[in-house]
C-alpha cells in the first residue's frame, strides 16, 4: 500500500513503505545472522539452559512460575522471554543453529518497525514524517544491542506487544468495537509477562489518547479501558506473586540509588542524537556527559525553530521517553550497574515523536526533498550501526570492546581476562579487575583459578572459599578439591567433588578424580557404586578400573 500524498506535494509518494522499511532492516542487520555468542547471558539461555529448553512443553508453563536466571534466587520475572528461548531452541534444532536465534531477533525488530509506522499514522503524523522516523528507528545504532545481542529480544518482544496494545487501544477509542478491546487486553497482558516495563504502557496510552489525539479523559470508552488496564495489572501481579522468585530489593535501596542514576537521562539523550560513544557494556561512570548536554541544547533549538510546533505533542514525546526510561532509574546498583543501550528501545519512540515537531521535519522543503534528506541521514546512521554491530560478533570482540569503552568495569575486565588465550594479558586484566572491585561476583573464583595455573594452589584457597561463600558458584568445588588433595585432606576432596558433580554430573575429570580418590582411600564399595553412576551418565570408565572393580 503506497503512502498517502501530503497536501502541497501532489505527485510525490513513497511506494511500498513497509517493503522499504523491511529491506532497510534486513540489509543493516544481515551480518548478525552469522554472529556467535557474546557470553553475556546468551550462553546461559542457550547452552546452560539446554535441559530446561529441552523439556517441552512442560517448561512453557513452568516459565510463569519461576525467576529468569534461577527458579528461586532471582528478582527478574520474564516468562515470555523464557518461552521464546524454548521455542527458538526447538526451531534451531536443539540449540545447534545460532543463526535461527539471530533471525528471530531481526524479525522481531522488523515487526516493531512496521507497527511503529502504523502507530505514527494513527497519531496523524504526516506520511513522510512517519516514514523517516521509522527508518531512523530501523537503523539507529543505539538500538543495535536489542537486535544483534540475542537476549536483547526481550525489548523487541516487549515493543511488539506494547505497540500492538497501543494500536488497538486507539482503535477502540475511535470506533468502540469490542474486538479492539479484546485485542488490546490480550497484548497488554502479553507485555506484562514479557518485562516489568509494561507497567508504563497504560500511562503512555493515556498520554497518546488525551494529549496527542485530544480525547476526553472521562470519555466512556476510555473509562472502560482504564478498568481493563487495572485488571491486567492485578492479574500479572497475582501470577508474579505466586511464582517462586525472591525479591530482595528494598524500597530504601531503590530510593537511595534513584537520584544518582538521574544523570543517565542526559547520557541516553546524547546516545540518541549523537551516537558516537556507544558501548556494548556501558557504565554510568565511564560514559561522558558532553554528548548528552549538546544533544539537549540541539533538541531545544530545533524545537524552538519550528514555529508550527505542537507543544502538546512535544510534551507527550518527552513524557513517553521518560516513562519508558523510568525502570532504568529504579534499578538498584547492587542488582545491575550497567546502563545498557537496549533499554532505549521503547524510550526511543518518545524521542521520535518529539522529533516530529522539530524544524528538521517541519520546514519549507517539499516531501521529496525531505525524503532525500532522510535517506542521507539514515544512511549515515546505518553505517554507524554496521560498524558498532561488529562488536557483538563473538565473545572476544564483545569483551574487548567492553573493556575499551568501560575501562573501570571490574566485570568487563574479568570477563575478557577469562576468555583470552594470552596468559600474560589475561593475568594483567584479572589483577586490574581485582584492584577495581575485589568483591566482584565470580572474580575471586577466576583469581583462584589463575593462581592454580601458576602452581600457587595453596594461595588459591582463600579466594575460592570467598567466592563459594558469597556467590555459591559451583565451579569453586572442583578447584577446592585440588587444594584439598594438595593438603592430603582426601575426605574433603571427596566431598568437594561430590558437591560439584551434583551440578555437572557428566564432567569426565571430576568423575575420574572422585573414582581414584575412593580407590586410594580404600573405599571399594563407594568406588564401585560411583563407577556404575558414571556409566549410567555415559561417562567413560577406564577398562582397567572396571576390571579392578569387577564391573
Buried (B, 14 or more C-beta within 10 A) or exposed (E): EEBEBBEEBEEBBBEEBBEBBBEBBBEBBEBBBEBBBBBBBBBBBBEEBEEBBBEEEEBBEBBBBBBBBEBEEBBBBBBBBBBBBBBBBBBBEEBEEBEBBBBBBBBBBBBBBBBBBBBBBBBEBBBBBBBBBBBBBBBBBBBBBBBBBBBBBBBBBBBBBBBBBBBBBBBBBBEEEEEBBEBBBBBBBBBBBBBBBBBBBBBBBBBBBBBBBEBEEEEEBBEBBBEBBEEBBEBBEEBBEEBEBEEEBEEEBBEEBBEEBEBBBBBBBBBBBBBEBBBBBBBBEBBEEEBBBBBBEBBEEBBEEBEEBBEBBBBBBBBBBBBBBBBBBEBBEEEEBBBBBBBBBBBBBBBBBBBBBBBBBBBEBBBBBBBEBBBEBBEEBBEBBBEBBBBBBBBBBBBBBBBBBBBEBBBBBBBBBBBBEEEEEBBBBBBBBBEBBEEBBBBBBBBBBBBBEEEEBEBBBBBBBBBBEEBEBBBBBBBBBBBBBBEEBBEBBBBBBBBBBEEEBEBEEBBBBBBEBBBEBEBEEBBBBBBEBBEEEEBEBEEEBBEBBEE
